[in-house]
């Protein structure tokens, strides 16, 4: 299969996709994953996580077109920078094995 054929296959699949064709179990699980990610981002926005402050300060300093929200912050930035900041904050509390003691469920 050539790259062009592969790309055409993806285009065909996406263009024919319909929400009604997605299994209800997939939709339900996707909602849980999205809520979990938003919760992780909000938790990571705490001052206890210096990496969040660093990325948010960086994104805010870019002073670009305000088109997308940085979750739990009072400003907007470009879609790319909002995705960068939100993605990093989601990663900090959702995937990393390190968590601040304040948020830990362990004694």
C-alpha positions in Angstrom: 0.0 0.0 0.0 1.4 3.4 -1.0 1.3 6.4 1.3 -1.3 8.0 -1.1 -3.5 5.0 -0.9 -3.2 4.9 2.9 -4.1 8.6 3.1 -7.1 8.1 0.8 -8.3 5.2 3.0 -8.1 7.4 6.1 -10.0 10.2 4.3 -12.7 7.8 3.2 -13.1 6.4 6.7 -13.3 9.8 8.3 -15.6 11.3 5.7 -18.0 8.3 6.1 -17.9 8.3 9.9 -21.0 9.1 11.9 -21.6 9.5 15.6 -24.5 7.1 15.3 -22.2 4.4 14.2 -20.0 4.6 17.3 -20.9 1.8 19.8 -22.6 3.2 22.9 -19.9 1.5 25.1 -17.2 3.5 23.3 -19.1 6.8 23.7 -19.7 6.1 27.4 -16.0 5.2 28.0 -14.8 8.2 26.0 -16.9 10.5 28.3 -15.2 9.0 31.3 -11.7 9.5 29.8 -12.5 13.1 28.9 -13.8 13.9 32.4 -10.8 12.2 33.9 -8.4 14.3 31.8 -10.2 17.5 32.7 -10.0 16.5 36.4 -6.3 15.8 36.0 -5.7 19.2 34.4 -7.6 21.0 37.1 -5.6 19.2 39.8 -2.3 20.0 38.0 -3.2 23.7 37.9 -2.5 23.8 41.6 0.5 25.9 42.7 1.9 22.6 44.1 3.0 21.7 40.6 5.8 24.0 39.4 5.7 22.5 35.9 2.2 23.8 35.4 3.2 27.3 36.4 6.2 27.2 34.1 4.2 26.1 31.0 1.3 28.5 31.8 3.8 31.4 32.2 5.4 30.4 28.9 2.1 30.2 27.0 0.8 33.5 28.5 4.0 35.3 27.5 3.4 34.4 23.8 0.7 37.0 23.6 -0.9 35.4 20.5 -4.4 35.3 19.2 -6.8 34.4 22.0 -8.8 31.6 20.5 -8.7 28.7 23.0 -8.9 28.3 26.8 -6.1 27.1 29.1 -8.2 25.2 31.6 -8.5 26.8 35.1 -6.7 30.0 34.0 -8.1 33.4 33.2 -6.8 33.8 29.7 -6.9 32.4 26.2 -4.2 31.7 23.7 -3.8 30.0 20.3 -5.2 26.5 19.9 -1.7 25.1 19.7 -0.5 26.7 22.9 -3.7 25.9 24.8 -3.3 22.2 23.7 0.3 22.4 24.8 -0.5 23.8 28.3 -3.6 21.6 28.8 -1.8 18.5 27.6 1.2 19.0 29.9 -1.1 19.7 32.9 -3.2 16.6 32.1 0.0 14.5 31.9 1.3 15.8 35.2 -1.5 14.4 37.3 -2.9 11.6 35.2 0.1 9.7 34.0 3.0 10.6 36.2 3.7 8.3 39.1 4.7 11.4 41.2 1.9 13.2 42.9 2.0 15.9 45.6 1.3 14.5 49.0 -1.7 16.8 49.3 -3.4 14.9 46.4 -2.1 11.4 47.3 -4.5 8.8 48.6 -1.6 7.0 50.3 -0.9 7.6 54.0 
